Amino acid sequence: MMFRNKQEFKKEFSQRLIEAYGTTVDQTHPTEKYLVLGEMVRDYASVNWKDTKVAVSENQAKQVYYFSMEFLLGRMLTSNLRNLGIYDIVTEGLEELGIDYENLASMERDAGLGNGGLGRLAACFMDSAATENLPVNGNCIRYQCGLFRQRIDDQGNQVEVPDMWMRIGNPWEVRKLKHSVDVKFWGNVEVHGDENGNLHFNHVNAEHILAVPYDMPMIGAGTKMTNTLRLWSAEAADESPSWMDYREYLSEVNQICLNVYPDDSTEEGKYLRLKQQYFFVSAGIDSIINTHLKQYDTLDNLGEKVSVQLNDTHPVLAIPELMRVLMDDYGYSWDRAQAITMSVMSYTNHTVMSEALEKWPVEYVQKLLPRIYMIIDELNSRYGRFLNERYPNRQDLWYSTRIIDNGMIHMARLAVIMSHAVNGVAEIHTGLLESELFHEYYSMWPEKFTNKTNGITPRRWMLYSNPELREMLKSHIGKGFETDFSKIEKLMNHVDEPKLQEEFLRVKQKRKEILAAYIQRSTGIIVDPSSIFDSQAKRLHAYKRQLLNIMHVIYLYQRIKSDRNFRIYPHTFIFAAKAAPSYVFAKKVIKLINCVSKVVNSDPDVNGMLKVVFLPNYSVSMSEVLMNGSDVSEQISTAGKEASGTGNMKFMMNGAITLGTLDGATVEIDRLVGRENDVIFGMTVEEIESFRQTYRAMDYVNGDERIRKVLNTFIDGTWNGDRDDFRTIYDELLMKNDEYFVLADFDSYVQAQEQISARYQDRHAWARSCLINIAKSGYFSSDRTICQYADEIWNVKPLKF
Ligand SMILES: *Cc1c(COP(=O)(O)O)cnc(C)c1O
């Protein structure tokens, strides 16, 4: 029976602990207590989980499957307890048993099944979809190791260590062996015609791998709706291929789910990555078909009952895979299969940077997935014929938009051609898709393209992680915003009240003290919670320009050192970022930040005014402490490069002021809060485009003494005595002409920082700006985003039961 109150909870929890471990409650380890609690919560949710499946089936509801190579879930315990409405019963019950809830919750290891924003978006969508009663299921890989954990060594280098996140077990998952499916690689295709002249394709000599699903409940807030995140695990089939050594087979099987590829921005290695992609896509499609056929005896209505959303191009093989199943396994004609596939598939683009657009050599796909290759090749030919008929004099179109180009398969092109809907993730980004990257397709099919500005779940990112702010808001605007986050805008009626402004400053101070304690625990650095907490937390990438930020810190350091009268309002600059292990430049920037931090923090001339912190191992649970304890949100990417950003929204929702360029969703933040309530600097997309041809980084070195002095420290040994260590950074800016316009935006950034300092000192005006940011953050709830996908792309309705 499910517990209904504190007494019942205490009784069941103690009983389960004893039964599971055969010791008294006090003898059990905190990890054991966490595991038992997690399992209890999962079982508690299982009744709703079952009811959801029954309701979907009874209503013959359309189901959505969100295919994403990444789900950056973070910890689930608090979110699940709160969403189920049993947080108080459980935490009070534990307290009466003498158990500290926070200690127990900290035993949970982040599910770091992703790199960054793209994976976190998928996780926010799962939370919002269930909360909005939308039947949206996730499909991904059960990675043995999450994204690497980051340590910083004595020299300031990033060191990657394995993330064995499931070492103590994962109480949220349920292994569903009965839903296992077979996935085939390698081998060859036999073609034979039948008496009616139809061709049949047979994939023979394949390596078979068993895909076993592990399901995790995705629990909605204040509803029974409980969706499924299905994580696929590769296991050896009962037979190994005759042509392959048995040990080699086992090692291939074990590789597939071993880890997350630690790179979300460049085309990454080779067969294993391709294998991972096809593995979870093929298993996912198979399982969709099986589920569908249990309810309906035909696949004719697949497009009415199923939508598949492709989160970036990583799962785009789902397109030829569905075609294959429809034609080869269920006898559909090419044209019918293509029509059904297009009605099912839609695609979300996450980048316009050409080096990040996924392409696969024909040869790889041909060898690893011979039948899939045949289908892609045929799709390409038919696309060529279509172009010929519709635009007979436009050979150029064929060359610029064909799927297979120069021996490479362009996954984004395949996705756009074969989806009924294509979306970007912020207005400026969708605009760039339409005018640049997908311009030709947009001219052919303008109706396919829509914008879906990203969002974040307000529960994890504010209501649950910032209780001080939540309670403050409740006492001023009532509780309605907790269930309908758009109501947060009511706060606009109060932003001028000095009492509220002071109350907000106290809340922020409390969160800053919590962050300061976290900083001290993880780095030993003592920071002053009354200084300005200025944070840049995101993956390390040249386009995100952490370099611009640290160059400004270096400039301040030099200025304070050389000019006795120069004073700044005390600042704590906080960085958190992981670099892809093979990304040399990014790792150097991390090292630079750490070296600057060491010099600055130990220099008594400056450390009353200036502190620099690099927080190691950026992750979801760190963000939950970092974002709401910050005053300033650094969103300083080169305009046109950041598709949306979601970190910007987390800061905003917790009352930090954005210091940013007009890029990604920051453009929309700026429009909503107004230029008085953020600080915008730097070149716009248009300015950068027209400037690119004539830009000479050297001119900025010659013309600006501040830049010259800062750059000199990269080659004179200032930071660690080694003159060559940071030369790559120097060369990137000068020899390679500063691809991301760091020097061009430097002056404007310094001025923007001066504005921040000035505005911060008017405490009431600052608080008012923060409150306006919070009040306007309703638009960035992923509840809003997911409802737009449901209405405008999937055509699914909320399911009430
Ligand atoms: C939100 C989030 C991101 C995305 O941050 P951006 O600033 O949008 O790049 C990346 N990683 C983690 C852990 C996050 O929580």
The ligand as an SDF file (V2000), in Angstrom:
LIG
                    3D

 15 15  0  0  0  0  0  0  0  0999 V2000
   21.5260   25.0130  -18.6060 C   0  0  0  0  0  0  0  0  0  0  0  0
   22.7310   24.1830  -18.7050 C   0  0  0  0  0  0  0  0  0  0  0  0
   23.5300   24.2660  -19.8480 C   0  0  0  0  0  0  0  0  0  0  0  0
   23.2520   25.2230  -20.9810 C   0  0  0  0  0  0  0  0  0  0  0  0
   23.8770   26.4490  -20.6890 O   0  0  0  0  0  0  0  0  0  0  0  0
   24.0660   27.5830  -21.8280 P   0  0  0  0  0  0  0  0  0  0  0  0
   24.4730   28.7760  -21.0490 O   0  0  0  0  0  0  0  0  0  0  0  0
   22.7320   27.7520  -22.4560 O   0  0  0  0  0  0  0  0  0  0  0  0
   25.0900   27.1070  -22.7590 O   0  0  0  0  0  0  0  0  0  0  0  0
   24.6620   23.4690  -19.9120 C   0  0  0  0  0  0  0  0  0  0  0  0
   24.9840   22.6320  -18.9210 N   0  0  0  0  0  0  0  0  0  0  0  0
   24.2410   22.5300  -17.8000 C   0  0  0  0  0  0  0  0  0  0  0  0
   24.6570   21.5890  -16.7210 C   0  0  0  0  0  0  0  0  0  0  0  0
   23.0820   23.3000  -17.6530 C   0  0  0  0  0  0  0  0  0  0  0  0
   22.3420   23.1940  -16.5390 O   0  0  0  0  0  0  0  0  0  0  0  0
  1  2  1  0
  2  3  1  0
  2 14  2  0
  3  4  1  0
  3 10  2  0
  4  5  1  0
  5  6  1  0
  6  7  2  0
  6  8  1  0
  6  9  1  0
 10 11  1  0
 11 12  2  0
 12 13  1  0
 12 14  1  0
 14 15  1  0
M  END
$$$$
